[in-house]
């Protein structure tokens, strides 16, 4: 399952970096610095284009956090289309990313990933990664991931 | 190869070639990765692996990934252990062909005769201009390629094709070297294992080993008659080439195909008869495209199937009369497939091969073939629709079980679809 994204450091405003203490997520890859947003982090967040602004939102919902939201980091496209989010107000968003991570494989993402933002019971926004059934290629590459993130204008 | 039939004496004395003309070999440096970097600057400087269509194997890697120990053909899960920070991208032969043809155009501005050897390799007649040496020509061509196409290449120039390829192979990456001095050639050949010579793989090397022929220089210095006995006339040609005697011709135009084939890996192994048949039809439709493009008809058709358990099946039939008609070829292909494929066994690879190719003008029509008019009309319609809307837009309904394959755009174009190359 989709386990993280990376975004070039140059894509993130310094003010946003400071406000969310993203400095500790910086890694170097081939001489270029990037910020990694990993599912395995204690504090799971993702960058999100929302209302014309780049923002940092919590990624999904962990057990013991919000009783109002499903305990997961992803949502299936079919769930959204069949009204699985019920009465909650959901908003489609773009998660900018230059790379995605799944089962240890970093793969290139040209534009970004589709996401869904929903507010918890205290009005705090949370983002879920929208997933669709994996392509054969993606399944083989990741050794069996059945779901892949829905990429923008791209299918691998 | 008339020169090979001439009986010659023992080891010939090497003669220095005119320094103004020779054979050049241009080879793109990690071409698929370089091609991805042309359109995606983000990948520059990073360890990049290009994966095959199935996503299982690294089919090309950057020098950064190579430095981590990743090899071409390595499964991705092995590559991940060696290079966890590598970035993986899916191959795209349509784009690689675009760049390949741009490269061909650039070389043609430097040379009157160019051989399109493979998607990323070219041989050319190297002629130095007034006041410029062949070394300068190699450097100018290398630099022009980077400037105009964006792909780093290595250029080797030598007295023969075989030597030129060895020179460029050893000058990588981003090298340019004209090596025309026989002493320098000898020094180079002495440090190369014989398997570095194009055309000498492990099996041939094993035949040479008992005679102490281990390096490229050993081969060049060996008795020509011995080489011919061990490696046939093809090996003898290499012997001449290594000794600076050009016997392998430069093919500025591709010689006509002796056979055409379409197929390859089925990706997910197929045991279901509908899916196997769908692959057969897909490969046959691609083959018919090639027959039509080259304006030839098949006198015989073969189907090869590799099963997951390692067993292979093959069947060939001769047609009543040479044909490029889908309906007639499908009958033959179905017959062959029923005998090549073992029902119930998962198939992993399939090839459909047309041989005994004939030009339409020389074709003897069959007495019992169904009338042509309707089949030709359908073929023409199919060709027009696909030319207008896109390849495979109109195709046989038997391919429906391969919905996933047709949905994946990258599956619509393969390395063998890049036409005009000499080599696969």
Interface residues (C-beta under 8 A of the other chain):
Chain A: X8 X29 X30 X31 X32 X98 X99 X104 X105 X106 X107 X108 X110 X135 X136 X137 X138 X139 X140 X141 X143 X155 X156
Chain B: X40 X42 X43 X44 X45 X46 X47 X51 X53 X54 X55 X56 X64 X76 X77 X80 X84 X85 X86 X87 X88 X89 X90 X267 X268 X404 X408 X409 X410
